[in-house]
Every structure is written in structure tokens, then in C-alpha cells.
Amino acid sequence: MPVILFGLLVLGWFYWFQWRPAQIRKDCYENTFSRVSQWTKSNNEGNKEWAEYKVWRPDPKLGSYSYDANWGWWYDIPSKQDLESWFIQCLNNKGLSEPFH
């Protein structure tokens, strides 16, 4: 009986301190960095249809707000600092309070 109890404690420890944090980091990574990768791909393909998180503005490749610009729905790509902040916020919301490295 003590061997079974010890085995359960080891499995519980492994889940809580290894598996669970790794899954949280993976989920937060997919929710931040992978999303922006998809946004960049959509912008590069010229997909101007409306979608959540898109803003109405000229083609980001033109970099101009002139009336001649190619207007449409584009994703606003956040800065590196914003991405890191989103990632840290996701980790904190899911119970991990680790600094971003």
C-alpha cells in the first residue's frame, strides 16, 4: 500500500509541476504568437474581408493613409512588447506567475 501511495504522490507532483505548466505555456503561446503569425499571413495574402480583431485602413504594405491607398480590413500587428505582455497576462490568468524569458 505505501508503494502505491508513493507512486500516486510522484504522479501528482509530476502533473502539477511539470505537465500542467507545460500545457499552459503551450496554450498561451498558441493564443498569442501563433495568432499573430496567422494575422501576418492573412495580411500578406491580401485578405481584406472583415474578421474579428481587424481594423479598416489602407493596405499595410503601402504605409500611407492617402485617399489613393488600397483600403480594406487588415489585422493590426502588435509590437514585441505587446506580445510579451499578452503572453505574461495569459500565464498569470491560468495560474503561472513566471517572468517572460
C-alpha positions in Angstrom: 0.0 0.0 0.0 2.8 2.5 0.8 4.3 1.9 -2.7 1.0 2.7 -4.4 0.6 5.9 -2.3 4.2 6.9 -3.1 3.5 6.3 -6.8 0.4 8.4 -6.7 2.2 11.2 -5.0 5.0 11.2 -7.6 2.5 11.2 -10.4 0.6 14.1 -8.8 3.8 16.0 -8.3 4.8 15.4 -11.9 1.4 16.5 -13.2 1.2 19.7 -11.1 4.8 20.9 -11.5 5.8 19.6 -15.0 2.8 18.6 -17.2 0.3 21.3 -16.2 2.8 24.3 -16.6 4.0 23.0 -19.9 0.4 22.7 -21.3 -0.4 26.2 -20.0 2.7 27.7 -21.7 1.8 25.8 -24.9 -1.8 27.1 -24.9 -0.7 30.7 -24.1 1.9 30.6 -26.9 -0.7 29.4 -29.4 -3.1 32.1 -28.2 -0.6 34.9 -28.7 2.3 34.2 -31.1 0.6 31.8 -33.4 -2.4 34.1 -33.8 -0.1 36.9 -34.9 1.6 34.6 -37.3 -1.8 33.8 -38.9 -2.7 37.6 -38.9 0.6 38.4 -40.8 -0.1 35.6 -43.3 -3.6 36.9 -43.9 -2.3 40.5 -44.4 0.4 39.3 -46.8 -2.2 37.3 -48.8 -4.3 40.5 -49.2 -7.3 39.1 -47.5 -9.4 42.3 -46.9 -12.6 40.7 -45.7 -13.8 41.6 -42.2 -12.9 39.4 -39.3 -12.6 39.8 -35.5 -9.6 42.0 -34.5 -9.3 43.6 -38.0 -9.4 47.3 -38.5 -10.4 49.4 -41.5 -7.4 51.0 -43.0 -5.2 51.1 -46.1 -3.0 48.3 -47.2 -0.3 47.9 -44.5 2.3 47.4 -47.3 1.6 50.9 -48.6 2.1 52.6 -45.3 0.1 55.6 -46.3 -3.3 57.0 -45.3 -3.8 58.8 -48.6 -7.1 58.6 -50.4 -5.4 56.6 -53.2 -4.5 53.8 -50.8 -5.9 50.3 -51.1 -8.4 50.3 -48.2 -9.8 47.2 -46.6 -10.0 45.2 -43.4 -6.4 44.4 -42.0 -5.0 43.0 -38.9 -3.0 45.4 -36.8 0.2 43.5 -35.9 1.1 44.3 -32.3 4.7 45.1 -31.2 7.0 42.7 -29.5 6.3 44.3 -26.1 2.6 43.9 -26.6 3.0 40.2 -27.5 5.2 39.6 -24.4 2.6 41.4 -22.3 -0.2 39.2 -23.7 1.8 36.1 -23.1 2.6 37.0 -19.5 -1.1 38.0 -18.9 -2.2 34.7 -20.2 0.2 32.8 -18.0 -1.0 34.8 -15.0 -4.6 34.2 -15.8 -4.0 30.5 -15.9 -2.1 30.4 -12.6 1.5 30.7 -13.6 3.3 33.8 -12.4 6.7 33.4 -14.2 8.7 36.1 -15.8 9.0 36.0 -19.6 12.5 35.0 -20.8 
